[in-house]
Amino acid sequence: MKILKKLSIHIILIIVCILSLVPFLWLLSTALKGRSENIFAYPPVFIPKEITLENFKQVLKLVPIVKYVINSFIVASSTVILNVILSALAAYPLARMDFKGKKITFFAILATIMVPFQTIMLPVYIITLKLHLIDSYGDIAGYLGMIAPFAVNAFGIFLLRQAFLAIPKEIEESAVIDGCNSFQIFSKLLFPMVKPTLALLAIFTFIGSWGEFLWPSIVLTNEKLFTLPVGINNLSSAFSSDYRLVAAGSIISVIPIIVFFLALQKYFIQGTNEGAVKG
């Protein structure tokens, strides 16, 4: 009976996995098809008759997609670094220190998760405009305007707070006896001990920042600062009649996310478990 139960669970998971991969594989198939093949053929032809990289070459030739990738990497990596550091700095006192209003502060931060970014987008844009953090004030200002609103979030604070709570207090007490202050305990002891959760937060932040379209499309007017999602949107407008090029551009945009995830995948499950402890 247990074997049958495990087998049925594995079959369901395999089916879900296949269904999740089908759109990506179809996109890849379209990007690899030559001009002689009909991408709208019925019944659909999944495997290309002749695999070609010509569509990728055309995208790289006709659109500054490399520049878009560099812009997205600058924004995403900066957002990840700031999110990890600032979330950890906020989570540490909420997990390991006692101060008046601690619970109220934590629940107030947690409540912001329920507020969609779209509802606060207008005031955030006005603040960004007042601080001159848009691309009309220079490239650096343009980058900062895309990074600053996502530099820290309640999810990251919550996740790292749970990870800090899982560390035994005896370790911290030993460090106090050895003469460490609060910042030394945080930076040299506790921060390195939650690396899996930091990697988990980095993955989520990188994916979210890399795929962000709405905010960059609002604050950016200079094409040389366009991130990949904004650039791909322009690509689809420019080549709306040639879906092979759109598919090739979309595949290029996905590759960095896959590489980043594979680089940190060994921490993914471990970090998920650390963030699941009771607070």
KOLMARZA-321320 format. One record per residue: x, y, z of N, C-alpha, C in turn. Coordinates in steps of 0.02 Angstrom, whole numbers, padded with zeros to 5 digits, always signed. Layout:
N
XYZXYZXYZ
...
END
This chain:
279
+00041-00060+00000+00000+00000+00000+00043+00063+00000
+00097+00062+00040+00143+00120+00043+00178+00131-00023
+00196+00074-00056+00230+00079-00121+00183+00110-00173
+00119+00089-00172+00070+00116-00218+00058+00190-00206
+00058+00210-00142+00048+00280-00125+00107+00323-00150
+00168+00298-00138+00228+00334-00160+00231+00339-00236
+00211+00283-00269+00212+00282-00342+00162+00332-00371
+00103+00336-00341+00052+00384-00366+00075+00456-00355
+00108+00470-00299+00134+00537-00285+00187+00556-00337
+00232+00508-00351+00285+00521-00400+00257+00532-00470
+00206+00494-00488+00174+00502-00554+00143+00571-00560
+00108+00593-00507+00077+00660-00507+00130+00714-00514
+00185+00707-00476+00238+00756-00479+00271+00759-00548
+00279+00701-00579+00309+00698-00646+00263+00733-00697
+00198+00720-00691+00150+00752-00737+00150+00828-00729
+00150+00851-00665+00153+00923-00652+00217+00954-00680
+00273+00918-00671+00337+00942-00696+00336+00948-00772
+00308+00897-00805+00305+00899-00879+00261+00956-00903
+00203+00965-00870+00158+01020-00888+00191+01088-00879
+00234+01093-00827+00269+01157-00814+00322+01170-00867
+00353+01116-00892+00408+01124-00940+00384+01133-01012
+00323+01111-01027+00299+01112-01096+00302+01182-01127
+00278+01236-01093+00282+01303-01124+00353+01324-01140
+00400+01309-01094+00470+01328-01106+00499+01288-01164
+00484+01223-01167+00510+01181-01221+00480+01201-01288
+00416+01221-01288+00386+01245-01350+00418+01310-01373
+00434+01354-01326+00468+01416-01341+00537+01402-01372
+00572+01354-01341+00638+01335-01367+00632+01305-01437
+00582+01263-01447+00570+01233-01513+00557+01286-01566
+00517+01336-01549+00502+01390-01596+00565+01430-01613
+00607+01442-01562+00668+01481-01573+00718+01444-01617
+00716+01378-01617+00764+01337-01655+00739+01318-01725
+00678+01337-01742+00650+01319-01808+00673+01368-01862
+00687+01341-01920+00708+01382-01977+00650+01415-02012
+00666+01455-02063+00615+01492-02100+00569+01446-02140
+00595+01388-02159+00556+01343-02201+00501+01307-02163
+00504+01308-02096+00455+01272-02055+00399+01318-02033
+00339+01290-02033+00280+01327-02012+00269+01316-01937
+00278+01370-01898+00272+01363-01825+00200+01356-01802
+00153+01370-01849+00081+01363-01833+00050+01301-01864
+00092+01254-01883+00067+01193-01915+00023+01153-01868
-00028+01120-01898-00072+01077-01859-00076+01008-01892
-00062+00955-01855-00044+00954-01783+00025+00985-01771
+00036+01013-01712+00099+01047-01697+00160+01001-01704
+00213+01028-01731+00276+00991-01737+00322+01015-01681
+00334+00971-01632+00372+00991-01573+00447+00994-01586
+00472+00943-01621+00544+00938-01634+00559+00969-01703
+00601+01020-01707+00617+01051-01772+00649+01001-01820
+00631+01007-01884+00661+00964-01935+00735+00981-01944
+00749+01046-01944+00818+01070-01949+00830+01120-01893
+00874+01103-01846+00890+01148-01791+00938+01202-01814
+00920+01265-01802+00962+01321-01823+00967+01373-01767
+01024+01407-01765+01035+01461-01717+01029+01530-01751
+01003+01530-01811+00999+01592-01850+00954+01643-01816
+00901+01620-01783+00856+01667-01749+00891+01704-01692
+00934+01668-01655+00972+01700-01601+01021+01751-01629
+01053+01733-01686+01100+01779-01717+01065+01843-01741
+01004+01834-01768+00966+01891-01793+00947+01938-01736
+00926+01909-01679+00907+01950-01621+00967+01990-01596
+01024+01956-01591+01085+01990-01567+01108+02044-01615
+01092+02034-01680+01114+02082-01731+01068+02142-01735
+01002+02131-01729+00953+02184-01741+00935+02224-01679
+00944+02193-01620+00923+02226-01557+00982+02225-01508
+00993+02281-01470+01048+02282-01421+01031+02241-01359
+01018+02177-01370+00994+02134-01315+01049+02122-01263
+01112+02124-01285+01168+02115-01238+01168+02173-01188
+01154+02233-01212+01150+02292-01168+01092+02285-01120
+01035+02257-01144+00978+02245-01100+00996+02195-01045
+01034+02144-01064+01054+02092-01015+01100+02124-00962
+01147+02166-00985+01193+02199-00938+01154+02243-00890
+01106+02282-00916+01065+02325-00874+01026+02284-00822
+00995+02230-00845+00957+02187-00800+01002+02156-00747
+01063+02137-00767+01110+02107-00719+01131+02158-00666
+01144+02220-00687+01163+02272-00639+01107+02284-00589
+01046+02290-00614+00988+02303-00571+00974+02244-00525
+00973+02183-00554+00956+02123-00515+01008+02108-00462
+01073+02111-00480+01126+02095-00433+01129+02147-00377
+01120+02211-00393+01119+02263-00342+01060+02255-00295
+01002+02237-00323+00943+02226-00281+00953+02166-00235
+00985+02114-00260+00998+02054-00219+01044+02072-00161
+01099+02107-00175+01148+02124-00123+01115+02168-00069
+01079+02219-00090+01046+02264-00042+00992+02227-00003
+00954+02184-00036+00901+02148-00003+00927+02101+00050
+00981+02065+00033+01011+02018+00081+01038+02055+00142
+01075+02109+00131+01107+02146+00186+01054+02181+00229
+01010+02219+00198+00960+02259+00235+00909+02214+00270
+00888+02160+00237+00841+02114+00269+00872+02080+00329
+00936+02062+00324+00971+02031+00380+00979+02080+00438
+00995+02142+00423+01003+02193+00475+00937+02207+00511
+00882+02202+00474+00816+02213+00506+00792+02151+00543
+00809+02092+00517+00785+02029+00547+00822+02012+00611
+00886+02029+00615+00926+02011+00673+00898+02038+00739
+00885+02103+00746+00856+02127+00809+00786+02100+00823
+00747+02087+00770+00680+02061+00780+00682+01988+00805
+00736+01954+00792+00742+01884+00812+00781+01874+00877
+00833+01915+00888+00880+01901+00942+00881+01954+00997
+00848+02010+00988+00850+02063+01039+00781+02074+01069
+00780+02101+01129+00718+02119+01162+00713+02195+01168
+00661+02223+01142+00651+02296+01147+00576+02310+01145
+00557+02368+01170+00488+02387+01174+00458+02396+01104
+00400+02366+01094+00366+02371+01029+00392+02323+00977
+00429+02272+00999+00458+02224+00952+00405+02186+00912
+00354+02161+00946+00302+02123+00911+00261+02166+00865
+00245+02227+00888+00206+02273+00846+00245+02290+00783
+00310+02302+00792+00352+02319+00734+00354+02262+00685
+00362+02200+00711+00366+02142+00667+00300+02132+00629
+00244+02136+00663+00180+02125+00631+00163+02182+00582
+00186+02242+00597+00176+02298+00550+00215+02286+00486
+00277+02262+00493+00318+02245+00434+00285+02188+00395
+00262+02137+00431+00231+02079+00400+00167+02098+00362
+00131+02147+00389+00068+02168+00358+00078+02198+00288
+00138+02225+00276+00151+02256+00211+00153+02205+00154
+00161+02140+00171+00159+02088+00120+00092+02087+00084
+00039+02105+00121-00028+02103+00092-00044+02164+00048
+00002+02212+00046-00009+02272+00005+00025+02264-00062
-00012+02258-00117+00018+02251-00184+00058+02314-00202
+00112+02304-00238+00154+02361-00258+00116+02411-00300
+00067+02386-00339+00029+02431-00383-00009+02484-00343
-00029+02468-00282-00068+02516-00242-00025+02573-00216
+00040+02562-00209+00084+02615-00183+00130+02641-00238
+00118+02620-00299+00163+02638-00354+00164+02713-00368
+00106+02745-00364+00103+02817-00378+00143+02858-00327
+00133+02848-00261+00175+02886-00213+00249+02869-00219
+00265+02805-00233+00335+02786-00241+00365+02822-00302
+00326+02827-00355+00350+02862-00415+00362+02936-00400
+00316+02966-00363+00323+03038-00346+00386+03048-00303
+00398+03003-00255+00458+03008-00213+00521+02999-00256
+00519+02950-00301+00575+02938-00346+00589+02999-00390
+00535+03031-00412+00541+03091-00454+00571+03149-00414
+00547+03158-00352+00572+03212-00309+00645+03203-00292
+00667+03140-00286+00737+03125-00269+00782+03124-00331
+00752+03139-00389+00790+03140-00452+00821+03072-00468
+00783+03019-00454+00807+02951-00467+00774+02922-00529
+00774+02960-00583+00749+02936-00647+00803+02949-00699
+00798+02915-00756+00853+02915-00804+00866+02983-00837
+00819+03030-00832+00830+03096-00861+00883+03136-00821
+00899+03111-00761+00951+03143-00720+01018+03106-00723
+01024+03059-00770+01087+03022-00778+01077+02947-00771
+01127+02911-00796+01124+02838-00795+01121+02810-00724
+01163+02837-00680+01165+02811-00611+01098+02823-00576
+01069+02882-00587+01004+02897-00558+00951+02849-00585
+00955+02832-00650+00908+02785-00680+00913+02716-00648
+00974+02692-00637+00984+02628-00604+00957+02629-00532
+00973+02683-00496+00950+02689-00427+00873+02691-00423
+00842+02723-00471+00770+02726-00472+00737+02658-00481
+00771+02613-00515+00745+02545-00523+00760+02500-00463
+00815+02515-00428+00839+02472-00373+00807+02490-00307
+00805+02555-00291+00785+02578-00224+00718+02552-00199
+00664+02552-00240+00599+02529-00213+00598+02455-00194
+00647+02416-00217+00647+02344-00204+00708+02323-00163
+00741+02371-00132+00803+02357-00096+00792+02315-00033
+00732+02317-00005+00715+02276+00053+00640+02263+00052
+00620+02205+00077+00548+02190+00080+00532+02147+00140
+00468+02145+00157+00445+02109+00217+00458+02035+00213
+00453+02006+00153+00464+01935+00145+00535+01916+00165
+00584+01956+00143+00654+01941+00160+00667+01948+00234
+00637+01998+00266+00645+02007+00338+00615+01948+00376
+00555+01927+00356+00522+01870+00388+00563+01807+00379
+00587+01794+00319+00624+01733+00305+00688+01729+00347
+00725+01785+00351+00788+01785+00388+00775+01785+00464
+00721+01816+00485+00704+01813+00557+00693+01741+00578
+00657+01703+00537+00645+01633+00553+00710+01593+00555
+00757+01610+00511+00821+01576+00510+00862+01593+00572
+00862+01656+00593+00898+01676+00653+00869+01643+00715
+00802+01636+00716+00769+01604+00774+00790+01531+00782
+00809+01499+00727+00826+01428+00729+00895+01416+00759
+00935+01468+00766+01003+01461+00794+00999+01459+00870
+01029+01409+00902+01027+01403+00976+01056+01465+01010
+01024+01487+01063+01047+01546+01099+01114+01535+01133
+01130+01472+01147+01194+01456+01181+01254+01480+01139
+01248+01477+01074+01302+01500+01030+01314+01574+01039
+01260+01611+01042+01264+01684+01051+01292+01701+01120
+01270+01663+01170+01293+01675+01239+01368+01662+01245
+01393+01611+01209+01465+01596+01210+01505+01653+01179
+01477+01683+01126+01511+01738+01093+01514+01800+01139
+01460+01811+01178+01458+01867+01225+01512+01857+01279
+01519+01796+01303+01570+01781+01353+01640+01794+01326
+01649+01780+01261+01714+01791+01229+01728+01865+01214
+01679+01909+01229+01689+01980+01222+01664+02011+01157
+01622+01975+01120+01594+02001+01058+01536+02049+01072
+01533+02103+01034+01475+02147+01039+01420+02124+00991
+01364+02160+00991+01306+02138+00951+01322+02135+00877
+01358+02186+00852+01373+02187+00780+01421+02130+00761
+01469+02115+00804+01515+02060+00791+01479+01993+00792
+01433+01986+00838+01393+01924+00841+01353+01915+00776
+01325+01971+00753+01285+01969+00692+01328+01954+00631
+01382+01992+00622+01421+01989+00560+01467+01929+00556
+01497+01909+00613+01547+01856+00612+01520+01787+00632
+01462+01787+00665+01437+01723+00691+01370+01703+00659
+01319+01744+00669+01252+01725+00648+01242+01732+00572
+01268+01786+00543+01258+01797+00471+01286+01739+00429
+01348+01716+00443+01372+01658+00403+01334+01594+00416
+01300+01588+00473+01265+01526+00490+01198+01519+00453
+01174+01574+00424+01110+01570+00387+01121+01576+00311
+01179+01553+00288+01195+01556+00216+01142+01523+00172
+01116+01464+00190+01064+01434+00148+01003+01479+00139
+00981+01511+00193+00923+01555+00188+00940+01618+00149
+01001+01642+00156+01023+01699+00117+01022+01683+00042
+01044+01621+00026+01044+01599-00044+00972+01593-00070
+00928+01569-00027+00857+01563-00046+00827+01632-00061
+00841+01679-00017+00817+01747-00027+00847+01778-00090
+00911+01764-00101+00945+01790-00161+00912+01764-00224
+00894+01699-00225+00862+01669-00284+00795+01703-00298
+00753+01708-00245+00687+01739-00254+00693+01812-00276
+00740+01848-00246+00749+01918-00262+00774+01927-00333
+00822+01886-00353+00851+01890-00420+00798+01876-00473
+00758+01823-00463+00706+01806-00511+00654+01862-00516
+00633+01889-00458+00584+01943-00457+00610+02006-00491
+00672+02024-00475+00701+02085-00504+00715+02076-00578
+00739+02018-00598+00755+02006-00668+00692+02009-00712
+00637+01985-00686+00576+01983-00725+00531+02043-00716
+00552+02092-00676+00510+02152-00663+00503+02192-00727
+00441+02205-00746+00426+02243-00807+00392+02310-00793
+00342+02308-00749+00299+02367-00740+00339+02428-00717
+00378+02421-00663+00413+02479-00635+00466+02507-00683
+00510+02466-00712+00558+02494-00760+00525+02527-00820
+00469+02500-00842+00435+02531-00900+00406+02599-00882
+00395+02612-00818+00369+02677-00796+00424+02728-00786
+00479+02707-00754+00532+02756-00737+00584+02765-00792
+00584+02721-00842+00635+02726-00894+00608+02757-00958
+00645+02804-00986+00630+02833-01051+00689+02826-01099
+00748+02816-01070+00809+02810-01109+00820+02736-01129
+00821+02722-01193+00825+02653-01216+00889+02618-01195
+00943+02655-01187+01006+02623-01169+01006+02597-01098
+00956+02616-01058+00949+02590-00989+00894+02537-00983
+00863+02520-01039+00809+02470-01037+00834+02404-01008
+00794+02376-00964+00808+02308-00939+00780+02258-00989
+00796+02194-00978+00778+02143-01027+00702+02136-01038
+00661+02135-00985+00588+02130-00998+00561+02187-01040
+00585+02248-01027+00563+02306-01066+00588+02301-01138
+00650+02279-01145+00679+02270-01212+00644+02215-01251
+00627+02160-01217+00591+02105-01250+00522+02127-01272
+00490+02170-01232+00425+02196-01251+00430+02237-01316
+00483+02277-01321+00495+02314-01383+00510+02267-01441
+00544+02212-01425+00561+02162-01475+00498+02131-01504
+00450+02116-01460+00388+02086-01483+00348+02135-01525
+00355+02200-01512+00320+02250-01551+00353+02258-01620
+00420+02255-01619+00457+02264-01682+00451+02204-01728
+00446+02144-01699+00445+02083-01740+00381+02043-01725
+00325+02078-01722+00263+02044-01706+00244+01991-01757
+00269+01999-01819+00253+01950-01871+00302+01891-01872
+00356+01895-01834+00405+01841-01833+00415+01817-01762
+00376+01767-01743+00377+01742-01675+00440+01701-01660
+00477+01683-01712+00540+01648-01701+00590+01693-01665
+00592+01756-01686+00638+01804-01655+00615+01822-01584
+00550+01827-01574+00523+01841-01507+00540+01783-01461
+00533+01721-01485+00549+01662-01445+00623+01659-01429
+00666+01676-01478+00738+01676-01466+00757+01727-01414
+00728+01787-01418+00741+01838-01368+00718+01818-01299
+00661+01784-01295+00635+01760-01230+00680+01707-01200
+00707+01663-01242+00753+01610-01218+00816+01642-01189
+00842+01693-01224+00902+01728-01199+00888+01759-01131
+00827+01785-01121+00810+01817-01057+00805+01768-01000
+00791+01705-01015+00781+01654-00963+00848+01623-00941
+00896+01622-00985+00960+01588-00972+00994+01612-00907
+01000+01678-00895+01033+01700-00832+00998+01676-00769
+00931+01672-00770+00894+01648-00712+00911+01575-00698
+00914+01534-00752+00931+01463-00744+01001+01455-00717
+01048+01494-00744+01118+01490-00721+01123+01510-00647
+01089+01564-00628+01091+01588-00558+01061+01536-00511
+01006+01505-00532+00974+01455-00490+01019+01393-00483
+01049+01370-00538+01092+01311-00535+01153+01324-00491
+01178+01386-00491+01237+01403-00450+01221+01399-00375
+01157+01411-00356+01138+01412-00286+01090+01356-00266
+01080+01307-00311+01028+01258-00299+01042+01213-00238
+01106+01202-00221+01121+01159-00164+01097+01190-00098
+01088+01257-00097+01063+01289-00037+00987+01295-00035
+00954+01280-00092+00883+01296-00099+00840+01258-00049
+00845+01191-00049+00804+01150-00004+00823+01163+00068
+00887+01168+00081+00911+01181+00149+00885+01248+00176
+00886+01298+00132+00861+01364+00152+00786+01364+00163
+00749+01325+00123+00677+01319+00132+00660+01289+00200
+00698+01238+00220+00687+01206+00285+00703+01253+00343
+00756+01293+00335+00774+01340+00389+00721+01393+00398
+00690+01414+00343+00639+01466+00347+00572+01440+00370
+00567+01375+00383+00502+01345+00401+00495+01333+00476
+00544+01354+00516+00540+01341+00588+00487+01387+00619
+00462+01366+00675+00410+01404+00710+00441+01463+00744
+00414+01524+00733+00441+01584+00764+00407+01603+00828
END
